[in-house]
Amino acid sequence: MALTKETTEDYEVRGEFKTIQKRTRTAIMEDGVEISYKYHRTSFMCDADVSAESDELKALAGALWTDEIKASYEASKV
């Protein structure tokens, strides 16, 4: 009986300010058969530091979070 853990991530973009939601799925496998899983979500607003995140998330943020979006988000905070 060999137990392993597999982690995958997917992303969803929401709202006016292009908030990125990262969903991490962690599955526990026994001899190649999934026996359990859980999800964890993390949200990133357009002013977030994503430098420690995956290259995929950094590329997504770079493409979505334009200067216009960032300025609009900052103006909404007032």
N, C-alpha and C positions, 0 to 999 in steps of 0.2 A: 504494500500500500504506500504509494508516493503522493504526498500532498504538495501542490504548487499553487502559487498565487500569480494571476495575470491581471495587469492593469491596462485599461484603454481610456482614451479621452475623446470627447467630441465637443463641438462648439455650437452655440446658438447666438445670433445677434438680435437684440431687442431694442425697440424704442427709438425715439428721436435722436438721442445722443450716441447711438450705436454701442450700447452696453454689450459686452461679450460675456456670455455665461459659459464657463467650462464645466462639463460634467465628466467626472472620473468614475469609471466603473471598475470595481475590484472583484474579481471572481476567484473563488477557491475551487481548485480542481483536485479530484482524487482519481489517479490512474487515467487522466485525460477526460474524465467526466465531471462536469460542473456540479458541485454539490451546494454551493452558496454564492451569493453575490450581494454587493451593496453599491449605492451611488453616493457621491459627494459632489456638491455644486459650489463653485466659486464664481463671483461676479467681478468684472473689471469695468469701471467707468473710464471715460476717455482721458482722464487725468492720472490714471494709474501707472505705476512703474512696472512694466512687464519684462524687464531685462533678465529676470531670473526664471522666466517661463520658457516653454518649448519654442523652438524655431517656428513651428506652425502658428502658435498663438501670436508671436511677435510679428510674423508676416501679415496675419489677419488684422492686427491692430494698426500696423503701418499703412495698410491699404484703406482701412475704414476711417481712422481717426484723422481726418484732414484738419488743417488749421481752422477752417470755417466751423467744423463740428466742435472743436475745442473752444473756440471763441464763443460760440453759441451756448455751450455748456457753462462756461465761466459767467456769462451774462445772466444766465438763469439762476445763479446762486444768490444774486443781489436781492 
